[in-house]
Amino acid sequence: AAAGDIDETGGIRVQVALAPALIDQAGPTDTVFVLARAENGPPMPLAVARHQVADLPLDIRLTDAMAMMPAMKLSAFPRVKVTAKVSKSGAAATQAGDLLAAEQVVDSAAPPDSVQLLINQVAD
């Protein structure tokens, strides 16, 4: 691949786990969202992966192919915030009772080997 091209190994590898203390608060069919947003930019996610609690722990890759709009790709923003959550409602907007992981800011051009997210907070 030429320099600057994003190949299949591109994107940001994210590993998501649910804190043991919160397992009782998550049903196996609850929706898990893994999101990347621009650190400085629009709130719309640049990439979204959708799974279920039963799939945890996850080891996935957020890529430009997951962009909701072509102009809003991961690679277009130098720093992105990566986070994960368990949504009781299945809606992307955070609601009380959802389970959250702390955001991590990642350099999209040179991300770490993997971003570790632990879902260990309850939204209020």
C-alpha angles and dihedrals in degrees: 000000000000119000110278095025118122109224130186091283091054126102127056122305111220128190115197128192134173117233110246090233091064100044091099090057095056125072118212092246096047111121120255116203122195109193140184121197133176111266089221110022145054118347092232110110116255091207133010131189119190123203140145131257088248087065093060133150091053130196107187142147125235109211143172087260088071093059114130090210125028093232092052103068127151091239091055092067121062096210126032135182114229121198142155136209145176110234117204092194097043088237121128093227112090115249133182111284095029114131116235142193121214113260119253123203114223134187100238093205094052108020122176119263086265139350112230115213122184116194099218108136133081118218116232 
